[in-house]
Amino acid sequence: MSLVSGTVLGASPALAQEPVLAWEAKGLAQPESVLHDPVTDVLFVSNINGAVMQKDGDGFISRIKPDGTILERNWAKGFNSPTGMGLHGRALYVADVDTLMEVSAASGSIEKKYKADGAIFLNDVAVAEDGTVYVSDTPMNTIWRLKDGVFEPWLADDELNGPNGLVVQDGKLVVSSLGRLKSVGQERETAGLYKINIEDKSITSFSKPIGNLDGLAVLKPGSYLVTDWPDGALYKVDVKGKRTAKVDQLLDLNQGSADLIYLADKQLIVIPMMLDNTLVAYSVGSTKPESASKTKQEK
C-alpha cells in the first residue's frame, strides 16, 4: 500500500516536536547501519550491496555529512555484507558475516580481521569506554566480545531471542531483539528489549514483545529509540520499571528500517532504509527545517 513516509502515530512528550523529515540521501546500496564520527562530524554508513550474509566482496562503507550530502559513496571497500559498526578512538569496527573488521576511521583501510568461528550472522556492534567490543550474532543467540585482542563468544543464551541492536550503558549491555521473522513454515515471533549485566552476565527483560526489532539508540536516560525492520516502524520505549516499558510508535516507514542513531546535538534521528537504498533523517528539534518535506513511497 502507499503511505506518506513520516506519518506520526503517537505524540511523544520527550521530544521537542513530532519527527519531521529533514533530508534523504539517495543512491546507496542496501544501507544497514549508520554511525557518527565525532572527530570529523561525518556519518559512516555500511552498505550490504548484495544478498545478506553473502561473501561476495561487494560491501562498502560511505561517508555522509549530517546534512545528507554524500562525501564518498564507496569510501571503504573490501567487505562482504557489512552491518553494524562501533567506534573507539580512530578504530572503526564493522560486523561482516562471520568476521569483525577493524578499519582505520581516518583512511578507510582494513587494519585487522577477527574471525568468529561458528558465528552465522554478526549483526550489531557496541564499544565500551575501555575499548571492549561487543557483537551480536542474531541466529545463534550469542554475544561475542573482543577484549585484549581475543575475539570469542561472551554469552550464549536463548532468552535473548535473536539479539540484534546493542548499546553499552551504565555497566549494562542493552539489547533489542529480532525474535523470529515470518517465513514459509515459520510463524512470526516478536521480541523486546533486554539488559545484560556486564559483570555477572545476568539477563533482564524490561519490555513486552514489541516487534521484530533491529536498530537501538538512546534518546535520553531511560528512553530508547528502536526500529522494526519488517514493519518499518520507529518506536520510542520509555522504561518505567524493571520489567515494564511504555511504547509509542513515532513513525510508520517502509519495510527495511535498520540500525539507526540519534544525534542529540543536532536533534536528528538518522535511519538507514535498507530496501529503499536511502538514508533518512528526521528532525525532532523545536523548529521545522525549511528543507523538510514528506515523500510518498510504496510499502
C-alpha positions, 0 to 999 in steps of 0.5 A: 500500500502507499503511505506518506513516509513520516506519518506520526502515530503517537505524540511523544512528550520527550521530544521537542516536536513530532519527527519531521523529515529533514533530508534523504540521501539517495543512491546507496546500496542496501544501507544497514547501519549508520554511525557518527564520527565525532572527530570529523562530524561525518556519518559512516554508513555500511552498505550490504550491496548484495544478498545478506550474509553473502561473501561476495566482496561487494560491501562498502562503507560511505561517508555522509555529512549530517546534512545528507550530502554524500562525501564518498559513496564507496569510501571503504571497500573490501567487505562482504555484507557489512552491518553494524559498526562501533567506534573507539578512538580512530578504530572503526569496527564493522560486523561482516558475516562471520568476521569483525573488521577493524578499519582505520576511521581516518583512511578507510583501510582494513587494519585487522580481521577477527574471525568468529568461528561458528558465528552465522550472522554478526549483526550489531556492534557496541564499544565500551569506554575501555575499548571492549567490543561487543557483537551480536550474532542474531541466529545463534543467540550469542554475544561475542566480545573482543577484549585484549585482542581475543575475539570469542563468544561472551554469552550464549543464551536463548532468552535473548531471542535473536539479539540484534541492536546493542548499546553499552550503558551504565555497566549494562549491555542493552539489547533489542531483539529480532525474535523470529521473522515470518517465513514459509513454515515459520510463524512470526515471533516478536521480541523486546528489549533486554539488559545484560549485566556486564559483570555477572552476565545476568539477563533482564527483560524490561519490555513486552514483545514489541516487534521484530526489532533491529536498530537501538539508540538512546534518546535520553536516560531511560528512553530508547529509540528502536526500529522494526525492520519488517514493519518499518516502524520507529518506536520510542520505549520509555522504561518505567520499571524493571520489567515494564516499558511504555511504547509509542510508535513515532513513525510508520516507514517502509519495510527495511528500517535498520540500525539507526542513531540519534544525534542529540546535538543536532536533534536528528534521528538518522535511519538507514532504509535498507530496501529503499537504498536511502538514508533518512533523517528526521528532525525532532528539534523545536523548529521545522527545517525549511528543507523538510518535506514528506515523500510518498513511497510504496510499502 
